[in-house]
Amino acid sequence: MKKVKVTVVSQQGHCAHGHAVGHEWICDALTPAGMCASAYNAIYPTLRALAAGGTFPWANEDGSLDLACPDHANPLVLRLVPVE
């Protein structure tokens, strides 16, 4: 399985967990320390697919994917990038 780098690329309003643009995690088989459970739950299916080598037709040109945290009042966008 590949590792996947997750980076906060956009944050509006107030994130209750303090996530801000530039925060990064490298995800492997374990839940990354310090990431909000709601955000992790939102990205988990796509994270696992990327880790297994999957691709998506709606991915960015570099193969990365942008996904949103479920807190619609304080949007947080996370970019997932498979890494070797």
Biopython code that builds the backbone (N, CA, C, O; Angstrom):
import numpy as np
from Bio.PDB.StructureBuilder import StructureBuilder

atoms = [
    (1, "MET", "N", (0.833, -1.178, 0.000)),
    (1, "MET", "CA", (0.000, 0.000, 0.000)),
    (1, "MET", "C", (0.883, 1.249, 0.000)),
    (1, "MET", "O", (1.901, 1.307, 0.689)),
    (2, "LYS", "N", (0.475, 2.238, -0.781)),
    (2, "LYS", "CA", (1.174, 3.518, -0.813)),
    (2, "LYS", "C", (0.773, 4.356, 0.398)),
    (2, "LYS", "O", (-0.291, 4.164, 0.986)),
    (3, "LYS", "N", (1.642, 5.276, 0.749)),
    (3, "LYS", "CA", (1.281, 6.275, 1.735)),
    (3, "LYS", "C", (0.604, 7.418, 0.985)),
    (3, "LYS", "O", (0.806, 7.594, -0.216)),
    (4, "VAL", "N", (-0.197, 8.184, 1.706)),
    (4, "VAL", "CA", (-0.897, 9.316, 1.107)),
    (4, "VAL", "C", (-0.631, 10.545, 1.968)),
    (4, "VAL", "O", (-0.841, 10.526, 3.181)),
    (5, "LYS", "N", (-0.163, 11.620, 1.320)),
    (5, "LYS", "CA", (0.043, 12.882, 2.031)),
    (5, "LYS", "C", (-1.257, 13.667, 1.983)),
    (5, "LYS", "O", (-1.861, 13.831, 0.924)),
    (6, "VAL", "N", (-1.679, 14.149, 3.148)),
    (6, "VAL", "CA", (-2.896, 14.952, 3.259)),
    (6, "VAL", "C", (-2.485, 16.344, 3.728)),
    (6, "VAL", "O", (-1.818, 16.489, 4.752)),
    (7, "THR", "N", (-2.885, 17.360, 2.978)),
    (7, "THR", "CA", (-2.519, 18.741, 3.283)),
    (7, "THR", "C", (-3.767, 19.609, 3.305)),
    (7, "THR", "O", (-4.623, 19.496, 2.428)),
    (8, "VAL", "N", (-3.870, 20.474, 4.304)),
    (8, "VAL", "CA", (-4.949, 21.462, 4.324)),
    (8, "VAL", "C", (-4.585, 22.547, 3.313)),
    (8, "VAL", "O", (-3.565, 23.220, 3.457)),
    (9, "VAL", "N", (-5.433, 22.714, 2.279)),
    (9, "VAL", "CA", (-5.154, 23.707, 1.241)),
    (9, "VAL", "C", (-6.075, 24.921, 1.321)),
    (9, "VAL", "O", (-5.822, 25.939, 0.677)),
    (10, "SER", "N", (-7.135, 24.814, 2.103)),
    (10, "SER", "CA", (-8.053, 25.940, 2.261)),
    (10, "SER", "C", (-8.809, 25.766, 3.569)),
    (10, "SER", "O", (-9.203, 24.654, 3.921)),
    (11, "GLN", "N", (-9.009, 26.863, 4.287)),
    (11, "GLN", "CA", (-9.787, 26.825, 5.526)),
    (11, "GLN", "C", (-10.454, 28.170, 5.716)),
    (11, "GLN", "O", (-9.789, 29.205, 5.740)),
    (12, "GLN", "N", (-11.772, 28.154, 5.852)),
    (12, "GLN", "CA", (-12.533, 29.380, 6.073)),
    (12, "GLN", "C", (-13.254, 29.268, 7.402)),
    (12, "GLN", "O", (-13.619, 28.170, 7.823)),
    (13, "GLY", "N", (-13.460, 30.383, 8.060)),
    (13, "GLY", "CA", (-14.135, 30.359, 9.344)),
    (13, "GLY", "C", (-13.193, 29.872, 10.435)),
    (13, "GLY", "O", (-11.993, 30.146, 10.408)),
    (14, "HIS", "N", (-13.756, 29.145, 11.395)),
    (14, "HIS", "CA", (-12.977, 28.659, 12.543)),
    (14, "HIS", "C", (-13.058, 27.140, 12.632)),
    (14, "HIS", "O", (-14.132, 26.589, 12.877)),
    (15, "CYS", "N", (-11.952, 26.472, 12.439)),
    (15, "CYS", "CA", (-11.894, 25.019, 12.603)),
    (15, "CYS", "C", (-11.803, 24.720, 14.098)),
    (15, "CYS", "O", (-10.874, 25.173, 14.766)),
    (16, "ALA", "N", (-12.745, 23.974, 14.615)),
    (16, "ALA", "CA", (-12.786, 23.661, 16.048)),
    (16, "ALA", "C", (-11.568, 22.878, 16.510)),
    (16, "ALA", "O", (-11.251, 22.874, 17.700)),
    (17, "HIS", "N", (-10.880, 22.217, 15.584)),
    (17, "HIS", "CA", (-9.702, 21.419, 15.942)),
    (17, "HIS", "C", (-8.398, 22.135, 15.631)),
    (17, "HIS", "O", (-7.318, 21.573, 15.812)),
    (18, "GLY", "N", (-8.497, 23.376, 15.161)),
    (18, "GLY", "CA", (-7.297, 24.173, 14.923)),
    (18, "GLY", "C", (-6.557, 23.867, 13.641)),
    (18, "GLY", "O", (-5.420, 24.308, 13.471)),
    (19, "HIS", "N", (-7.172, 23.119, 12.726)),
    (19, "HIS", "CA", (-6.498, 22.851, 11.456)),
    (19, "HIS", "C", (-6.404, 24.148, 10.652)),
    (19, "HIS", "O", (-7.335, 24.953, 10.646)),
    (20, "ALA", "N", (-5.287, 24.339, 9.983)),
    (20, "ALA", "CA", (-5.045, 25.549, 9.200)),
    (20, "ALA", "C", (-4.305, 25.192, 7.926)),
    (20, "ALA", "O", (-3.701, 24.124, 7.820)),
    (21, "VAL", "N", (-4.358, 26.097, 6.961)),
    (21, "VAL", "CA", (-3.661, 25.896, 5.685)),
    (21, "VAL", "C", (-2.200, 25.555, 5.968)),
    (21, "VAL", "O", (-1.524, 26.228, 6.746)),
    (22, "GLY", "N", (-1.735, 24.495, 5.317)),
    (22, "GLY", "CA", (-0.352, 24.064, 5.476)),
    (22, "GLY", "C", (-0.173, 22.864, 6.394)),
    (22, "GLY", "O", (0.860, 22.197, 6.327)),
    (23, "HIS", "N", (-1.152, 22.568, 7.254)),
    (23, "HIS", "CA", (-1.025, 21.376, 8.107)),
    (23, "HIS", "C", (-0.962, 20.142, 7.216)),
    (23, "HIS", "O", (-1.697, 20.038, 6.234)),
    (24, "GLU", "N", (-0.085, 19.211, 7.560)),
    (24, "GLU", "CA", (0.111, 17.999, 6.750)),
    (24, "GLU", "C", (0.178, 16.760, 7.630)),
    (24, "GLU", "O", (0.598, 16.810, 8.786)),
    (25, "TRP", "N", (-0.250, 15.645, 7.042)),
    (25, "TRP", "CA", (-0.120, 14.338, 7.662)),
    (25, "TRP", "C", (0.282, 13.354, 6.573)),
    (25, "TRP", "O", (-0.124, 13.494, 5.419)),
    (26, "ILE", "N", (1.070, 12.371, 6.939)),
    (26, "ILE", "CA", (1.346, 11.242, 6.054)),
    (26, "ILE", "C", (0.527, 10.082, 6.600)),
    (26, "ILE", "O", (0.709, 9.653, 7.739)),
    (27, "CYS", "N", (-0.375, 9.586, 5.767)),
    (27, "CYS", "CA", (-1.289, 8.528, 6.193)),
    (27, "CYS", "C", (-0.813, 7.189, 5.658)),
    (27, "CYS", "O", (-0.432, 7.058, 4.495)),
    (28, "ASP", "N", (-0.847, 6.201, 6.537)),
    (28, "ASP", "CA", (-0.570, 4.820, 6.142)),
    (28, "ASP", "C", (-1.687, 3.963, 6.721)),
    (28, "ASP", "O", (-2.854, 4.330, 6.585)),
    (29, "ALA", "N", (-1.391, 2.868, 7.344)),
    (29, "ALA", "CA", (-2.424, 1.965, 7.843)),
    (29, "ALA", "C", (-3.102, 2.461, 9.123)),
    (29, "ALA", "O", (-4.123, 1.904, 9.527)),
    (30, "LEU", "N", (-2.558, 3.486, 9.761)),
    (30, "LEU", "CA", (-3.110, 3.968, 11.021)),
    (30, "LEU", "C", (-3.705, 5.365, 10.865)),
    (30, "LEU", "O", (-3.291, 6.125, 9.990)),
    (31, "THR", "N", (-4.667, 5.698, 11.705)),
    (31, "THR", "CA", (-5.227, 7.041, 11.729)),
    (31, "THR", "C", (-4.128, 8.018, 12.107)),
    (31, "THR", "O", (-3.428, 7.796, 13.095)),
    (32, "PRO", "N", (-3.957, 9.094, 11.349)),
    (32, "PRO", "CA", (-2.870, 10.031, 11.651)),
    (32, "PRO", "C", (-3.116, 10.814, 12.938)),
    (32, "PRO", "O", (-4.218, 11.313, 13.165)),
    (33, "ALA", "N", (-2.113, 10.918, 13.758)),
    (33, "ALA", "CA", (-2.212, 11.649, 15.020)),
    (33, "ALA", "C", (-2.525, 13.110, 14.759)),
    (33, "ALA", "O", (-1.907, 13.738, 13.899)),
    (34, "GLY", "N", (-3.473, 13.649, 15.491)),
    (34, "GLY", "CA", (-3.785, 15.061, 15.417)),
    (34, "GLY", "C", (-4.833, 15.444, 14.394)),
    (34, "GLY", "O", (-5.255, 16.600, 14.366)),
    (35, "MET", "N", (-5.273, 14.516, 13.548)),
    (35, "MET", "CA", (-6.305, 14.858, 12.570)),
    (35, "MET", "C", (-7.681, 14.644, 13.185)),
    (35, "MET", "O", (-7.941, 13.625, 13.824)),
    (36, "CYS", "N", (-8.545, 15.611, 12.983)),
    (36, "CYS", "CA", (-9.923, 15.536, 13.453)),
    (36, "CYS", "C", (-10.593, 14.271, 12.898)),
    (36, "CYS", "O", (-10.433, 13.940, 11.724)),
    (37, "ALA", "N", (-11.334, 13.581, 13.746)),
    (37, "ALA", "CA", (-11.998, 12.345, 13.336)),
    (37, "ALA", "C", (-13.029, 12.580, 12.242)),
    (37, "ALA", "O", (-13.196, 11.729, 11.368)),
    (38, "SER", "N", (-13.722, 13.712, 12.266)),
    (38, "SER", "CA", (-14.718, 14.002, 11.225)),
    (38, "SER", "C", (-14.056, 14.184, 9.864)),
    (38, "SER", "O", (-14.549, 13.677, 8.856)),
    (39, "ALA", "N", (-12.942, 14.906, 9.836)),
    (39, "ALA", "CA", (-12.225, 15.097, 8.577)),
    (39, "ALA", "C", (-11.681, 13.758, 8.075)),
    (39, "ALA", "O", (-11.784, 13.450, 6.888)),
    (40, "TYR", "N", (-11.105, 12.966, 8.976)),
    (40, "TYR", "CA", (-10.566, 11.667, 8.575)),
    (40, "TYR", "C", (-11.673, 10.764, 8.038)),
    (40, "TYR", "O", (-11.484, 10.072, 7.038)),
    (41, "ASN", "N", (-12.809, 10.773, 8.695)),
    (41, "ASN", "CA", (-13.933, 9.961, 8.237)),
    (41, "ASN", "C", (-14.375, 10.379, 6.839)),
    (41, "ASN", "O", (-14.747, 9.532, 6.027)),
    (42, "ALA", "N", (-14.338, 11.682, 6.555)),
    (42, "ALA", "CA", (-14.752, 12.184, 5.240)),
    (42, "ALA", "C", (-13.798, 11.754, 4.125)),
    (42, "ALA", "O", (-14.234, 11.518, 2.998)),
    (43, "ILE", "N", (-12.511, 11.650, 4.425)),
    (43, "ILE", "CA", (-11.529, 11.325, 3.376)),
    (43, "ILE", "C", (-11.178, 9.840, 3.319)),
    (43, "ILE", "O", (-10.565, 9.388, 2.351)),
    (44, "TYR", "N", (-11.561, 9.074, 4.349)),
    (44, "TYR", "CA", (-11.093, 7.689, 4.472)),
    (44, "TYR", "C", (-11.338, 6.816, 3.229)),
    (44, "TYR", "O", (-10.401, 6.153, 2.784)),
    (45, "PRO", "N", (-12.548, 6.781, 2.648)),
    (45, "PRO", "CA", (-12.731, 5.900, 1.479)),
    (45, "PRO", "C", (-11.795, 6.253, 0.322)),
    (45, "PRO", "O", (-11.229, 5.365, -0.318)),
    (46, "THR", "N", (-11.635, 7.541, 0.059)),
    (46, "THR", "CA", (-10.755, 7.976, -1.036)),
    (46, "THR", "C", (-9.299, 7.720, -0.680)),
    (46, "THR", "O", (-8.512, 7.315, -1.535)),
    (47, "LEU", "N", (-8.941, 7.951, 0.558)),
    (47, "LEU", "CA", (-7.584, 7.688, 1.049)),
    (47, "LEU", "C", (-7.198, 6.228, 0.812)),
    (47, "LEU", "O", (-6.114, 5.940, 0.304)),
    (48, "ARG", "N", (-8.085, 5.317, 1.179)),
    (48, "ARG", "CA", (-7.805, 3.882, 1.005)),
    (48, "ARG", "C", (-7.686, 3.511, -0.467)),
    (48, "ARG", "O", (-6.837, 2.701, -0.838)),
    (49, "ALA", "N", (-8.531, 4.099, -1.305)),
    (49, "ALA", "CA", (-8.451, 3.806, -2.740)),
    (49, "ALA", "C", (-7.125, 4.285, -3.318)),
    (49, "ALA", "O", (-6.486, 3.567, -4.087)),
    (50, "LEU", "N", (-6.711, 5.494, -2.952)),
    (50, "LEU", "CA", (-5.420, 6.003, -3.435)),
    (50, "LEU", "C", (-4.266, 5.150, -2.921)),
    (50, "LEU", "O", (-3.323, 4.873, -3.663)),
    (51, "ALA", "N", (-4.331, 4.736, -1.672)),
    (51, "ALA", "CA", (-3.265, 3.908, -1.093)),
    (51, "ALA", "C", (-3.142, 2.572, -1.815)),
    (51, "ALA", "O", (-2.065, 1.979, -1.867)),
    (52, "ALA", "N", (-4.246, 2.112, -2.366)),
    (52, "ALA", "CA", (-4.236, 0.843, -3.097)),
    (52, "ALA", "C", (-3.900, 1.024, -4.578)),
    (52, "ALA", "O", (-3.931, 0.062, -5.345)),
    (53, "GLY", "N", (-3.581, 2.258, -4.979)),
    (53, "GLY", "CA", (-3.195, 2.510, -6.364)),
    (53, "GLY", "C", (-4.334, 2.981, -7.248)),
    (53, "GLY", "O", (-4.165, 3.099, -8.462)),
    (54, "GLY", "N", (-5.489, 3.252, -6.664)),
    (54, "GLY", "CA", (-6.636, 3.698, -7.434)),
    (54, "GLY", "C", (-6.470, 5.105, -7.980)),
    (54, "GLY", "O", (-5.664, 5.890, -7.481)),
    (55, "THR", "N", (-7.241, 5.409, -9.008)),
    (55, "THR", "CA", (-7.270, 6.744, -9.592)),
    (55, "THR", "C", (-8.734, 7.135, -9.784)),
    (55, "THR", "O", (-9.631, 6.294, -9.732)),
    (56, "PHE", "N", (-8.950, 8.424, -10.004)),
    (56, "PHE", "CA", (-10.300, 8.932, -10.181)),
    (56, "PHE", "C", (-10.338, 9.858, -11.385)),
    (56, "PHE", "O", (-9.420, 10.658, -11.562)),
    (57, "PRO", "N", (-11.368, 9.777, -12.219)),
    (57, "PRO", "CA", (-11.427, 10.629, -13.399)),
    (57, "PRO", "C", (-11.547, 12.118, -13.067)),
    (57, "PRO", "O", (-11.228, 12.959, -13.907)),
    (58, "TRP", "N", (-11.998, 12.453, -11.869)),
    (58, "TRP", "CA", (-12.152, 13.858, -11.468)),
    (58, "TRP", "C", (-10.957, 14.380, -10.677)),
    (58, "TRP", "O", (-11.027, 15.458, -10.086)),
    (59, "ALA", "N", (-9.871, 13.628, -10.662)),
    (59, "ALA", "CA", (-8.662, 14.058, -9.944)),
    (59, "ALA", "C", (-8.051, 15.296, -10.601)),
    (59, "ALA", "O", (-8.307, 15.588, -11.769)),
    (60, "ASN", "N", (-7.254, 16.004, -9.837)),
    (60, "ASN", "CA", (-6.477, 17.126, -10.388)),
    (60, "ASN", "C", (-5.479, 16.572, -11.403)),
    (60, "ASN", "O", (-5.237, 15.366, -11.446)),
    (61, "GLU", "N", (-4.909, 17.444, -12.211)),
    (61, "GLU", "CA", (-3.981, 16.999, -13.267)),
    (61, "GLU", "C", (-2.812, 16.184, -12.728)),
    (61, "GLU", "O", (-2.303, 15.303, -13.422)),
    (62, "ASP", "N", (-2.375, 16.467, -11.487)),
    (62, "ASP", "CA", (-1.247, 15.734, -10.905)),
    (62, "ASP", "C", (-1.674, 14.448, -10.198)),
    (62, "ASP", "O", (-0.845, 13.785, -9.576)),
    (63, "GLY", "N", (-2.958, 14.088, -10.285)),
    (63, "GLY", "CA", (-3.455, 12.865, -9.646)),
    (63, "GLY", "C", (-3.943, 13.072, -8.224)),
    (63, "GLY", "O", (-4.491, 12.152, -7.617)),
    (64, "SER", "N", (-3.752, 14.274, -7.682)),
    (64, "SER", "CA", (-4.223, 14.555, -6.327)),
    (64, "SER", "C", (-5.737, 14.773, -6.339)),
    (64, "SER", "O", (-6.339, 15.010, -7.386)),
    (65, "LEU", "N", (-6.328, 14.686, -5.160)),
    (65, "LEU", "CA", (-7.762, 14.914, -5.015)),
    (65, "LEU", "C", (-8.009, 15.901, -3.891)),
    (65, "LEU", "O", (-7.335, 15.857, -2.862)),
    (66, "ASP", "N", (-8.969, 16.787, -4.081)),
    (66, "ASP", "CA", (-9.356, 17.744, -3.052)),
    (66, "ASP", "C", (-10.704, 17.324, -2.485)),
    (66, "ASP", "O", (-11.673, 17.140, -3.222)),
    (67, "LEU", "N", (-10.751, 17.175, -1.171)),
    (67, "LEU", "CA", (-11.971, 16.767, -0.489)),
    (67, "LEU", "C", (-12.261, 17.716, 0.659)),
    (67, "LEU", "O", (-11.348, 18.333, 1.207)),
    (68, "ALA", "N", (-13.529, 17.834, 1.022)),
    (68, "ALA", "CA", (-13.928, 18.783, 2.053)),
    (68, "ALA", "C", (-14.305, 18.090, 3.351)),
    (68, "ALA", "O", (-14.847, 16.984, 3.359)),
    (69, "CYS", "N", (-14.006, 18.765, 4.431)),
    (69, "CYS", "CA", (-14.461, 18.378, 5.758)),
    (69, "CYS", "C", (-15.981, 18.553, 5.784)),
    (69, "CYS", "O", (-16.500, 19.405, 5.062)),
    (70, "PRO", "N", (-16.705, 17.784, 6.581)),
    (70, "PRO", "CA", (-18.162, 17.900, 6.597)),
    (70, "PRO", "C", (-18.706, 19.143, 7.310)),
    (70, "PRO", "O", (-19.920, 19.350, 7.302)),
    (71, "ASP", "N", (-17.871, 19.970, 7.917)),
    (71, "ASP", "CA", (-18.341, 21.174, 8.610)),
    (71, "ASP", "C", (-18.609, 22.273, 7.586)),
    (71, "ASP", "O", (-17.714, 23.057, 7.274)),
    (72, "HIS", "N", (-19.817, 22.335, 7.068)),
    (72, "HIS", "CA", (-20.156, 23.276, 5.998)),
    (72, "HIS", "C", (-20.077, 24.742, 6.439)),
    (72, "HIS", "O", (-19.902, 25.625, 5.599)),
    (73, "ALA", "N", (-20.201, 25.008, 7.717)),
    (73, "ALA", "CA", (-20.144, 26.383, 8.211)),
    (73, "ALA", "C", (-18.710, 26.911, 8.288)),
    (73, "ALA", "O", (-18.488, 28.122, 8.293)),
    (74, "ASN", "N", (-17.741, 25.997, 8.347)),
    (74, "ASN", "CA", (-16.321, 26.351, 8.442)),
    (74, "ASN", "C", (-15.529, 25.462, 7.492)),
    (74, "ASN", "O", (-14.770, 24.601, 7.936)),
    (75, "PRO", "N", (-15.702, 25.667, 6.182)),
    (75, "PRO", "CA", (-15.133, 24.730, 5.213)),
    (75, "PRO", "C", (-13.613, 24.571, 5.305)),
    (75, "PRO", "O", (-12.861, 25.541, 5.406)),
    (76, "LEU", "N", (-13.206, 23.321, 5.267)),
    (76, "LEU", "CA", (-11.803, 22.930, 5.284)),
    (76, "LEU", "C", (-11.597, 22.013, 4.102)),
    (76, "LEU", "O", (-12.307, 21.016, 3.968)),
    (77, "VAL", "N", (-10.637, 22.323, 3.233)),
    (77, "VAL", "CA", (-10.372, 21.490, 2.061)),
    (77, "VAL", "C", (-9.026, 20.802, 2.250)),
    (77, "VAL", "O", (-8.021, 21.438, 2.568)),
    (78, "LEU", "N", (-9.033, 19.496, 2.050)),
    (78, "LEU", "CA", (-7.837, 18.672, 2.201)),
    (78, "LEU", "C", (-7.435, 18.116, 0.845)),
    (78, "LEU", "O", (-8.286, 17.640, 0.094)),
    (79, "ARG", "N", (-6.147, 18.171, 0.522)),
    (79, "ARG", "CA", (-5.622, 17.621, -0.717)),
    (79, "ARG", "C", (-4.926, 16.298, -0.405)),
    (79, "ARG", "O", (-4.054, 16.241, 0.462)),
    (80, "LEU", "N", (-5.304, 15.249, -1.103)),
    (80, "LEU", "CA", (-4.711, 13.928, -0.942)),
    (80, "LEU", "C", (-3.793, 13.638, -2.107)),
    (80, "LEU", "O", (-4.203, 13.730, -3.264)),
    (81, "VAL", "N", (-2.551, 13.287, -1.812)),
    (81, "VAL", "CA", (-1.557, 12.998, -2.849)),
    (81, "VAL", "C", (-0.873, 11.679, -2.499)),
    (81, "VAL", "O", (-0.260, 11.570, -1.437)),
    (82, "PRO", "N", (-0.969, 10.669, -3.380)),
    (82, "PRO", "CA", (-0.239, 9.425, -3.123)),
    (82, "PRO", "C", (1.263, 9.676, -3.186)),
    (82, "PRO", "O", (1.740, 10.411, -4.051)),
    (83, "VAL", "N", (2.002, 9.069, -2.271)),
    (83, "VAL", "CA", (3.462, 9.184, -2.258)),
    (83, "VAL", "C", (4.052, 7.788, -2.234)),
    (83, "VAL", "O", (3.394, 6.836, -1.813)),
    (84, "GLU", "N", (5.281, 7.666, -2.681)),
    (84, "GLU", "CA", (5.948, 6.363, -2.689)),
    (84, "GLU", "C", (6.473, 6.014, -1.330)),
    (84, "GLU", "O", (7.065, 4.950, -1.151)),
]
sb = StructureBuilder()
sb.init_structure("model")
sb.init_model(0)
sb.init_chain("A")
sb.init_seg("    ")
for serial, (resi, resn, name, xyz) in enumerate(atoms, 1):
    if name == "N":
        sb.init_residue(resn, " ", resi, " ")
    sb.init_atom(name, np.array(xyz, "f"), 0.0, 1.0, " ", f" {name:<3s}", serial, name[0])
structure = sb.get_structure()
